[in-house]
Amino acid sequence: MDQTPEHDLRIAHSPTTLRELAVERLRHAIITGRFTGGDRLVERTLCDQLGVSRSVVREAIRYLEAEGLVETLGRSGPVVATLDWPRARQIYDIRRLLEADAAAACARVADVVVKDRLRAALAELEAAFTDAAPQKLYAATTAFYEVIFTSAGHDIAWEIVQRLNSRISRLRALTLATTDRRISGPAHMARICAAICANAPDAAAEAVRAHLRDAADIARHLLEDQG
């Protein structure tokens, strides 16, 4: 792994919590593939890259380990968790169950306020996609789903999705980088939004399933090829 000091990782200022900023930088580096599965996370090198103390790096690594982005392998120490198809399949299966159910429930209760919020979230997502800004796109996609889950009253399910969010974003980065999509991510989201706004639970659930089938199929081919 290339861990030479670079300006895009260094933290220029010292905010209240350096750990949060270090976590954000390292998370982004893993999600976008700068650090790939199996890469060792060497504390001293990361201290130089981030411009923070070893204790801050250790805290950040522990936090990312809890998110499933980092794992500790015996004498090798912390490494970037391997992204393989068996793990990815489990994530897509969980998403399919929770997101389809939430979309259907949201469609049943969606009123004018919910529909306006969802359309606004979709507009933000489409703008981020057009700007080709990965971080904004991940944030906008999360905000879109948050409207669906919270409006449906599926708060516990949303907590589960949030715990998986870093791994979901890592898979999202993988599938967005390909041109093999039959339908673009924003087009899928537009279909989900349209079904919910039409108060059509079955169509909303199926739109979610179609989106995840498409994404999972791409991820499977990419990850199996890497293996």
C-alpha positions as CSV (number, residue, x, y, z in Angstrom):
1,M,0.0,0.0,0.0
2,D,1.2,3.5,-0.8
3,Q,1.3,5.3,2.5
4,T,3.6,8.2,1.7
5,P,2.6,11.6,3.2
6,E,0.1,13.4,1.0
7,H,-1.7,16.7,1.4
8,D,-5.1,15.3,0.8
9,L,-4.9,13.2,4.0
10,R,-3.2,15.7,6.3
11,I,-5.5,17.5,8.7
12,A,-4.7,21.1,8.5
13,H,-6.5,22.3,11.6
14,S,-7.2,21.0,15.1
15,P,-10.9,20.8,15.7
16,T,-12.5,19.7,18.9
17,T,-12.2,16.0,18.0
18,L,-9.4,14.9,15.8
19,R,-10.5,11.3,16.1
20,E,-13.7,12.1,14.1
21,L,-11.7,13.8,11.4
22,A,-9.2,11.0,11.2
23,V,-12.0,8.5,11.0
24,E,-13.6,10.5,8.2
25,R,-10.3,10.7,6.2
26,L,-9.5,7.0,6.6
27,R,-13.1,5.9,5.9
28,H,-13.1,7.8,2.7
29,A,-9.7,6.3,1.6
30,I,-11.1,2.8,2.2
31,I,-14.5,3.4,0.6
32,T,-13.0,5.0,-2.5
33,G,-10.4,2.2,-2.9
34,R,-7.3,4.2,-2.2
35,F,-6.6,1.6,0.6
36,T,-7.7,-1.8,-0.6
37,G,-8.6,-5.1,1.1
38,G,-5.6,-6.6,2.9
39,D,-3.6,-3.4,3.0
40,R,-1.8,-3.0,6.3
41,L,-2.6,0.2,8.3
42,V,0.7,1.1,9.8
43,E,0.3,3.5,12.7
44,R,3.5,5.5,12.2
45,T,2.9,6.0,8.5
46,L,-0.7,7.1,9.1
47,C,0.4,9.5,11.8
48,D,2.6,11.2,9.2
49,Q,-0.1,11.2,6.6
50,L,-2.8,12.5,8.9
51,G,-0.6,14.8,11.0
52,V,-2.0,13.4,14.3
53,S,-0.8,11.4,17.2
54,R,-0.6,7.7,17.4
55,S,-3.3,7.6,20.0
56,V,-5.7,9.4,17.6
57,V,-4.8,6.9,14.9
58,R,-5.4,3.9,17.2
59,E,-8.9,5.3,18.2
60,A,-9.8,5.9,14.5
61,I,-8.7,2.3,13.6
62,R,-10.8,0.9,16.5
63,Y,-13.8,2.9,15.3
64,L,-13.4,1.7,11.7
65,E,-13.0,-1.9,12.9
66,A,-16.4,-1.6,14.6
67,E,-17.8,-0.4,11.2
68,G,-16.4,-3.5,9.5
69,L,-13.9,-1.6,7.3
70,V,-10.9,-2.8,9.3
71,E,-9.9,-6.1,10.8
72,T,-7.0,-7.2,12.9
73,L,-5.0,-10.3,11.7
74,G,-2.7,-11.6,14.3
75,R,0.9,-10.4,13.8
76,S,-0.1,-8.3,10.8
77,G,-2.0,-5.9,12.9
78,P,-4.9,-3.9,11.5
79,V,-5.6,-4.3,7.8
80,V,-8.3,-3.1,5.5
81,A,-11.1,-5.7,5.6
82,T,-11.3,-7.8,2.5
83,L,-14.4,-7.1,0.3
84,D,-15.5,-10.4,-1.1
85,W,-18.8,-11.7,-2.6
86,P,-19.9,-13.9,0.3
87,R,-19.8,-10.9,2.6
88,A,-21.3,-8.5,0.0
89,R,-24.2,-10.9,-0.7
90,Q,-25.1,-10.9,3.0
91,I,-25.2,-7.1,3.0
92,Y,-27.4,-7.0,-0.2
93,D,-29.7,-9.6,1.3
94,I,-30.2,-7.6,4.5
95,R,-30.7,-4.4,2.5
96,R,-33.3,-6.1,0.3
97,L,-35.4,-7.2,3.3
98,L,-35.2,-4.0,5.2
99,E,-35.4,-1.5,2.3
100,A,-38.2,-3.1,0.4
101,D,-40.3,-3.4,3.6
102,A,-39.6,0.2,4.5
103,A,-40.4,1.5,1.0
104,A,-43.7,-0.4,1.0
105,A,-44.6,1.0,4.5
106,C,-43.6,4.5,3.5
107,A,-45.8,4.3,0.4
108,R,-48.8,3.3,2.6
109,V,-48.5,6.4,4.8
110,A,-46.8,9.0,2.5
111,D,-48.6,12.3,2.6
112,V,-47.8,15.6,0.9
113,V,-45.1,16.4,3.4
114,V,-43.3,13.1,3.0
115,K,-43.6,13.2,-0.7
116,D,-42.1,16.7,-0.9
117,R,-39.2,15.6,1.4
118,L,-38.6,12.5,-0.7
119,R,-38.6,14.5,-4.0
120,A,-36.2,17.0,-2.5
121,A,-33.9,14.2,-1.4
122,L,-34.0,12.7,-4.9
123,A,-33.2,16.1,-6.4
124,E,-30.1,16.4,-4.1
125,L,-29.1,12.9,-5.1
126,E,-29.4,13.6,-8.9
127,A,-27.4,16.8,-8.5
128,A,-24.6,14.9,-6.7
129,F,-24.6,12.3,-9.4
130,T,-24.3,15.0,-12.1
131,D,-21.5,16.7,-10.2
132,A,-19.6,13.3,-10.0
133,A,-18.9,14.0,-6.3
134,P,-18.7,10.7,-4.5
135,Q,-18.9,11.9,-1.0
136,K,-21.9,14.1,-1.8
137,L,-23.5,11.2,-3.6
138,Y,-23.1,8.8,-0.6
139,A,-24.5,11.4,1.7
140,A,-27.4,12.2,-0.6
141,T,-28.3,8.5,-1.0
142,T,-28.2,8.0,2.7
143,A,-30.5,11.1,3.2
144,F,-32.9,9.6,0.6
145,Y,-33.2,6.4,2.4
146,E,-33.5,8.1,5.8
147,V,-36.6,9.8,4.6
148,I,-38.1,6.5,3.6
149,F,-37.2,4.6,6.8
150,T,-38.2,7.4,9.3
151,S,-41.4,8.2,7.5
152,A,-42.3,4.6,7.6
153,G,-41.6,4.5,11.3
154,H,-38.9,1.9,10.8
155,D,-36.5,3.5,13.2
156,I,-34.8,0.3,14.5
157,A,-34.3,-1.0,10.9
158,W,-32.7,2.4,10.1
159,E,-30.3,2.0,13.0
160,I,-29.3,-1.4,11.5
161,V,-28.8,0.1,8.0
162,Q,-26.7,2.9,9.5
163,R,-24.4,0.4,11.2
164,L,-23.8,-1.2,7.8
165,N,-23.5,2.2,6.0
166,S,-19.7,2.2,5.6
167,R,-19.7,-1.2,4.0
168,I,-22.8,-0.2,1.9
169,S,-20.9,2.9,0.7
170,R,-17.9,0.8,-0.1
171,L,-20.0,-1.5,-2.3
172,R,-21.7,1.6,-3.8
173,A,-18.3,3.0,-4.8
174,L,-17.5,-0.3,-6.5
175,T,-20.7,-0.5,-8.5
176,L,-20.8,3.2,-9.4
177,A,-17.3,2.8,-11.0
178,T,-18.6,0.5,-13.7
179,T,-20.5,1.2,-16.9
180,D,-22.3,-2.2,-16.7
181,R,-25.4,-0.8,-15.0
182,R,-28.5,-1.6,-17.0
183,I,-30.2,1.3,-15.2
184,S,-28.4,4.1,-13.4
185,G,-28.6,4.5,-9.6
186,P,-30.5,7.8,-9.8
187,A,-33.0,6.2,-12.3
188,H,-33.6,3.4,-9.8
189,M,-34.1,5.9,-7.0
190,A,-36.5,7.9,-9.2
191,R,-38.6,4.8,-9.7
192,I,-38.7,4.1,-5.9
193,C,-39.7,7.8,-5.3
194,A,-42.4,7.6,-8.0
195,A,-43.9,4.5,-6.5
196,I,-43.9,5.9,-3.0
197,C,-45.4,9.2,-4.2
198,A,-48.1,7.2,-6.0
199,N,-48.9,5.4,-2.7
200,A,-48.2,2.1,-4.4
201,P,-46.6,-0.3,-1.8
202,D,-46.0,-3.3,-4.0
203,A,-44.5,-1.2,-6.8
204,A,-42.2,0.6,-4.2
205,A,-41.0,-2.7,-2.8
206,E,-40.3,-4.1,-6.3
207,A,-38.5,-0.9,-7.3
208,V,-36.2,-1.4,-4.4
209,R,-35.6,-5.1,-5.2
210,A,-34.9,-4.3,-8.9
211,H,-32.3,-1.7,-7.8
212,L,-30.6,-4.1,-5.4
213,R,-30.7,-7.0,-7.9
214,D,-28.9,-4.7,-10.5
215,A,-26.3,-3.5,-8.0
216,A,-25.7,-7.0,-6.5
217,D,-25.2,-8.6,-9.9
218,I,-22.5,-6.0,-10.8
219,A,-20.8,-6.4,-7.4
220,R,-20.8,-10.2,-7.8
221,H,-19.1,-10.1,-11.2
222,L,-16.5,-7.6,-10.0
223,L,-15.7,-9.3,-6.8
224,E,-15.5,-12.8,-8.3
225,D,-13.2,-11.5,-11.0
226,Q,-11.0,-10.0,-8.3
227,G,-10.9,-13.3,-6.5
